Amino acid sequence: MALHTNLGRAFEDVVQQHGQRCALHYPASGERISYAQLHALAQRMAGVLRHRGLRRGQVVALLHDKSPAAFALMLACLRLGLVYTNLDPGSPWERVRKILQACQPALVAGGFAELPFQAELQAAGHATLHLQACADAAAAATPLPAIEQPDGGAPAYIMFTSGSTGAPKGAVMSHANVLWFLDWARERFAIVAGDVFSNVNPMYFDNSVFDFYAAIWHGATMVPVTGEQVRDTRLVVRLLNEAGCSVWFSVPSMLVYLLITRALKPADWPALRVAVFGGEGFPKARLRQLYDLFGQRAVLENVYGPTECTCICSAYAITAADFDDMQNLAPLGHLAHNFDYEILAADADNPDSGELFLRGPQVGLGYYNDAQRSAGVFIQNPRHQLYADRGYRTGDLVRRDAQGSLHFKGRADFQVKHMGYRIELEEIEAALGSIAGVLECAVIYQKNAADGGQILAYAVLDAAADAALLPAALASLVPPYMLPRSVAALAALPKNANGKIDRLALSTLASNGSP
């Protein structure tokens, strides 16, 4: 790929080289969209957005259905210097409302036959667009004028994640951030135009950054798999068999699910050459199962990276030797060449253990419209004050071994990784605590060595409250992946000597099978 200063120009270059190649393949319907077709659709979308009066720097929120039109709208935003953010159509309106309040989009678009939250969006005064309506002749025929291209430092997208204050936070990535990521991804995973990428990750989820950019900006084929299709494990395997998937990326729990349901067989995915997984720890016993299936004919890559730093910042290729130790998680490996880091050690006598502080050109721009939270974690390198050296405090605790490889050792806060999603337990607590009748509450994460873990909630209620109604009330405030496995009512929450909630005591309670 030639040197480019923004993603729009980089995509134009891909289209010139690979116009007739398949960009999007939908094996369930047989539909194939070439790069030339996707480009033409993106240009039409750009004309529609210009016709609607949108200008560089404004935000477009997209309820993404993985249709060609939805992907084209993302490309149109990048072409115009607009900033896109993908919303979760399965989230409750209250959480979507908080996201929209934070990013103040100039337009909310959707590819679904019926736009999710249509009534709520209309009541809130948001301008909306059904992507099906983009075939409108007048708007689509509007000539697209020469447009001032965004520079590399301009924001490309906002990815919203769970926030400890109870409100989601939107990590902003620049065009340059993503271009650096593409350079490393191509080298690390040996991506070529003949590759076929899975796209099982939801588009509002950080892992989708790898699917979309690593495939489309290298002339490869991406196979979008909808949320409904993902729920049928055998269908997922069959669709990717038919498509000839060569590059897979998902959270470990997705692969564990395929293994548990016995949907994945040794003969499946014969074209697979690399299986990438990240976003949470992969239980060793299940990882061994995957290695036994594919380890002799494909590379298994354990990757790590926060949303604030363009999806992935390290990768580690699994080998047979990694199963000599069946207790600890696979290493994070070494950081990508476009990162540097510091380990902020709490103990001066142990400089190889502490919080990971990431530096380099893939560190994002901060949180959108949230200077206070940005200032707390996007900071000057604490090692010196000689020049501007901004980085990101990940909150991830790591250990560096004698070979320089990093190992994940936990969190410095209450953030957890559950089903690949980064979840601040405080956001669930804030939602639970806002429900009428809840006097006090706490949320913990109970790990399960075999297959991950579960979120558990505890609440103290007033006399008039009904504990049986709490799960439904909470479901109206947080998305499904953040819902606790159970919400138990207690007469009082255990406290430590300082009067704080004793979460260790709650974990012991859960381990003993008590409510």
N, C-alpha and C positions, 0 to 999 in steps of 0.2 A: 504494500500500500504506500502511495506517495505521501510526502510530508504535507499535512494540511493543518490549518489553524482552527478549523471548526468541523463539527460532525456533518453538517449539511454538505459542505464541499467534499468531504471524504466519501459520503454516500454517492454523490454525483460521479466520483471516480470509479466506485464499485460498479455502478450502472453501466458506465462506458465499457468496462472490461467484461462484465458478466450479464449483459442485458437479457440474453436469451436463456440464461440458467434459471432454475426454479428457486425462488426465494422462500415461498411459503407452500407447504404441502399438507393437505387435509385428507389423510388416507380414508377416513370414514365416509367422505363424500366423493373422493377422487379429485377434488378441486386442486389445481396447481396454479400459483401466481408467479409469473416470471419477474425478474428484477425490472424489466422495462415496464411491465404492467403495474407493479407496485410503485414505481417512480411516477408514472402517469397519474395514478390515483392520488399520490402524495401531492403532486403539483396541483391537482384539482382541489384537494383539501386546503392547500395553501391559498388558492384563489378564494375559496369560501371564507376562510378566516380573515383575509384582507377585506373582502366584501363586507364582512360583519364589523369592520373597523378595528380589529385587534392589531396591536403594534408591539414592537420589540420590547421584551422585558416583562410583559404581562403574563399571567398564569392561566393555563387551561387545565381544568380538572377533567379527567376522563374515567368514566365507568366502563372498563375494558372488557369486551366479550371475546377477545382473540380473533376477531374477524379481520379480513384484509383492510377494511376501512379504518378500524381502530389502530392498526399498526401504521397505516398511511397517515393518520392524524398525528401520531407521534413524530413521524418523519417531517410532516409539514411544520410542526412546531419548531423542530430543530432548524429547518430551512429558514424560518422567519425570525429566529431569535426569541421565540416565545418559550416559556418555561412550562413543561407539562408535569402533572402529577397524576398517577393512577390511583383511583379510589377502590376500596373493597365494596362491591355491591352487596355482600353478605353481612356487612357491619350494621349495627343498629343505627338509626338516623342520628341519635344523640352524638355518637362518636364522629360520624360523617360531618355533622354540623360543626363540631369543634375544629375539625381539619379545615373546613371551608372558611371558618372564622379566622383561622391562622393564615391561610394563603390568599384569601380574598380573590378568587379567580374571576377573570373577565368573562369566562364562559365555562359552563359545565356541559360536557358532551357525553354521549353514550351510544354504543353500538347495538344494544339490545332492542328487540322489537318494541318493548315498552320500557321507557327510561325509568330505572329505579329511582325512588324518592321524588317522582315527578310532582306530586302535590306539595310536598315539603319544600322542594326547591322553588316552586312557583310562589308559595307563601312567603318564603324568605327573600324573594326578589331577585333570584339568580337568573341570568340569561342562560338558556339551554339550547342544545342542538342535538337532534336525532341524526346520526351519521347517515341513515338511509336517505335523509332529505338532502344530502349533499349532491344528489344528482340533479338538483334544481338547475334548470338550463341557464337562467340569468346569472346566478352566482357562479356556476361552474365555468361559464363561458367568459367571465371577466378576465381580461388579459392580466397575467401576473407581471407586474413591473419589476425592473431591476431593483433588487433589495440589498440594502447594506447588510453585509454578512456579520454575524456576531463574532467577536474576538474569542480567543481561547479561554479567557478568564470569565466569560459570560456564563451564567447558570444555564444548564441544560435541562435538569429535572430535579424534582423534590421527591424524596422517598420518606414517607411518614412512618415512624416507629413508635412503640409504647413510650410514654413519658412518666417519670416518677412523680410529677406534680398532679397527675390525674388527667392531663391533657396530652395528646400525641404531639411529638416533635418532628419537624420536617427537615431532614438532612438535605442540604443543597449541594449538588455535584456540578462542576463546570464542564464545558466542552473539553478543555485541556485534561481534566481529570480522567475523562473517559478515553480520550485518545492515548494517554499514557497506559491506561489499563489494556487497551486493544493491542498495543505494541508488545506488552508482556505476555498476554494471553496467547497471541499467535506463536510466540517463541516457545512458551512453556508447554503448550498442548499440541504443537506442530499442526496448527489449523490450516487446512487447504480448502479450495473452492469445492472440492468433491465431498466434503464432510456433510453429514446429516445430523443436525442437533435436535435433541428432544426439547420440548418446552412444556413441561408438566408443572412448572412453578407458576403461581398466580402472578399477574403483571403488577399487582400492588405490593408484591413481596420482593425483597432485595435480590434474591437469587435469580430473578428474571432478567436482571441487568446482564448477567453472563449470557443467558440464552439469546437475547435480542441482539446485543451488540457484537458478541463474539461470532455469531452466525452471520448476521446481515452485513456487517462491515468487512467480511472476508469472502463474500460471494458464495457462502455455503447455503444449505437448505435448512430451514427451521420448521419443525413439525409441531404446531400448536395443539395442545391437548386441553380441552375445557375442564372446568371443575367437575362437571357432571360425569365426564368420561373418566377422570382420575379416580372417582369413587369405585369404579369397576376395574379391579386389578388385572383381570385376565384380558379385558378390552385394551387397557393401556399397553400391555405386553404385545398383544396382537397388532395394534396400530403401529407400534414402533418396529415390529418385525416386518410389516408390509412396507414401511417407509425406508427400511435399511439404515436404522439409526447407528451412527458411528461414534457420537459423543453424547453422553448422558450427564445431566447435572440435576441433583435434587438434594433435599435434606436427607440425612441418614434414615429418619423415621419412615420416609417414603419407600426406601429400599427394604427396610425391615418389614414393612407391611407387605410388600411383594413376596418376601421370603416366608413370612408367617402364613400367608394364605396359599402358599405353594403355587403362586401364579407364574413364577420365574423358573424355567427349566434350563438345563445345560445347553440345549440346542437353540435357545432363544437368543435373539439379537446377534446373529452370526457376523454382522459387519462391525460390531462394537470394537473400538480400539482404545477408548478411554472412558472410564466411569468416574465422574467427579462428584464429590459429596462434601457438604459443609453446612454450617449454621448451628450445629450441635454436635455433641460427642456421639461417636458410633460405638455401641456396645461391642466389646471384643468378640464375644461368642457369635454374634450375628455377622460381624465383619469377616470372621473366619469362614462362615457359610458362603458369603459373597465371593471371597477369595478362592474358595474351592470351586465355585461355579465358573469364574471368569479370569482368575489370576494368571492362568497359563497362556491366555490369548489377548488380554487387554490390560492396560495399566489402570490401577485403582489409585486415585488421587484424593487425599484428605486435604481440604483447603480451609483457610481461615480468613476472615476479614470483617470488620465492622461496616455497617451501612454508611457511616461517615467517611469512608475511604474507598469508595467505588467497588463495593461488593467483595473482592478477594485481594488479599495482600500476601498470602503465602500458600505454598503447596508442598505436599510430601507424598511421594510414591510409596505405596505399601509393598513390603516384601515379606517372604515367608518368615524371616527372622523376627518380624514384629509380633509374631504369635508365640515367641518364647516366653513373653510376659502377657498373660491373659487378664491381668488385673487393671493395668493402666491404659488410658486412651492412647491412640496413635499420636505421634508427635505432630506439631504444627509445621515443623520443618523450618526452612530458611525463608526470610522475607524476599519478596520480589525485588529486582534490581532497582526499581524506581521508588523504593522506600528506604528510609533509615530509621533507627529506633534507639530509644534509651530504656533501660529497666530502672524504674524509680523504686529503688530498694528501701524498704522500711528499716532494714538492719544493715548498717555500714559494713559489718563483718561478713555479710552474705550478699555481695553485689549482683549475683546472678539470679536472684529471686525478687520479684516485686511486680508493680503495675507496669504494663506495657504502654509506652508513650511513642506514638508513630509520627514520623516526619517524612517529608518528601512531597513530590508533585501530585500524588494521588490523594492527599489529605483534602477533604472537601472545604466548602466555603463557610460552613457553620450551619446553624438552624435558621430556617426561614422566619423572618419577622419575630425573632426571639433572641435579642442581643444578650439578655441576662444569662440564659442557659448556654449560649454560645461561649460567652466569656468564661464560664466555669470549666469548660473542657477543651476548647480550642485556645491553647495558651502558648506563651513564649517558652521555649526550651528552658526548663529550670536549671540546666547545667551551666548556662552562661547568659550574659546580657550584652554581648559584644556587638550583635547585629540582630535584625529581625529573623527569628528562626521558629516559626509557628508550627505547632503540631497538635496532635489529638490525644488526650488522655482516654484510653479505651476503657478503663475500669476492669480490664481482664488481668488477672494475676498469672504470671508465667514463670517458668524456670528455664534457664539456658544450660544445656549440657556441655560436656567437654568438646563436642564437635561443633558447637555453635547453634545447634538446633533448639528451637523453642518448644516447650511443653505447657499446655494449659493446666492451671492449678486451681481455678475458681474465679470468683468475682469479689471485688472490693465493696459491693453494694448488694441490693436485693434484686438485681436483674437476673433473669434465668433465660435459658434457651429451651423452648418447649415446642416440639414438632417443627423445629427449625425457626420458629418465630422468636424474636427478641422481645421479652416481656418484662416490664417493670411491675413487680408485685404491688408496688405502691399505687399504680394506676387502678388495679383491681380493688385494692383497699379503699381508695378514694370513691370509686363507684359504689361499692357495697356500703360504705359509710354514709352515702348520700340518700340511701333508701329510708323512708319513714319507718320509725320504730327501731332502727339499729343504733344502739348506744355506743358500742365499741366493737371493733373487728380487727382481725389479722388474717393474712394470707401467707401460706408457706408453700414450699415446693419439696415434695418427697421423692427422692431419687429411687429409681428401680434399676438395679445393676444390669438386668437382662435387656430391657427394651426402652429405657428412658426414665420417665417419671410422671408425676401427676400434681396438679395444683389443688390445694385443699384450703378451704376458707372456714373461719370460725367467727361467730358473732354473739354478742350479748344484746338481748332484745328487751324492750319495755313490755309491760304486761299485755298490751293490746296487740302486739305484733304477732304474726303467724309465720313461723320458720318455714313452713311448707311453701310459702309464696316467694321466698327470697330468690331461688334460682331463676324464676321467670322474670322477676323485677331486674335482676342483674343482667339477664340476657337482653334487656332493652337498653343497656348502657355500654356493654363491651361486646366485641366480636366473638364468634363461637370458639376460636382457638384460645381465647383468654378465660373462658368459663371454667370455674373450679369443678373438679370431679364430684365434690360434695360441699355443701354449706351446712355446717353443724352449729346448733345453738348451744351455748354454754352459759352457766349461771354467772361465771366470771372468767376472764382471761388470766392465765398464770403470769405473774410479774416477778422480775428479779429484784435484787436488793436495791437497785436504783429506781425502782418503780416503773421500769420499762417492760413492755411485753416480752415474756420469756419464750422466744420462738423455738429454742431447743426443747423446752418442755412440751410445746405443741407437737414437735416432730416425734418426740418419744410417745406422746399420746397416740399419734397416728400409727406409729410402728407397732404399738400394742393392740391396734385394731379398735381403739376407743373412738367415740364420735368426736 
